[in-house]
Structures are given as C-alpha cells and as structure tokens.
Amino acid sequence: MFVIVSVATDTRAVRELAGVAIGATVLLNVLVAGPSTGESMNPVRTLGPAIATGNYEEIWIYMVAPVAGAIAGAYAYTAVKLGTDDKEESQP
C-alpha cells in the first residue's frame, strides 16, 4: 500500500509508470513472502476458508495486521512526505 499511495499522490511520480511500480511490488511480495509463509495477501481470501472449515484460531491476525500496517504506513508516508516538502521549501 505504501508504494500505491506514493505513486498515486506524489506529484513528482511519473504517472505512466504507476502500474509498473505497483506490479513490481506485488510480484516481489509474492516471490519473497509467498514461499516462506504460504499465506495470502488478501484477508478475505483467508476468511473464506476459515468460515468454511470453522477454524478461527489464528484469523485475528489477518484482520488486525492489515489495519495496523495501513496505519503505520500512513504515519511513515506522512513523515517522509512532510520531511521532503520542508526541505524543498527552504531551498532558495
């Protein structure tokens, strides 16, 4: 989400390459995290089988982690974005 928000809202980003940046991020996530964890990137993809099998033991992490990650990413993006805007305004 950090890359998607950055590409979508940053005025310095090249709009034509937004799809490449987002696609590359998803590809790297699948290639790196997929084999090591075997988990899904979409919480609903995990919720469906949990409901079908009645196994809700560890489903909370799939509901809490995306929200916590989005909040942390928003704070990080705001800190980075505000930090670069302040530096650009102070230059003559």
Secondary structure, DSSP 8 states (H G I E B T S, - for coil): -HHHHHHHH-TTS-GGGHHHHHHHHHHHHHHHHHHHH---S-HHHHHHHHHHHT--TTTHHHHHHHHHHHHHHHHHHHHHHHHHHHHHHH--
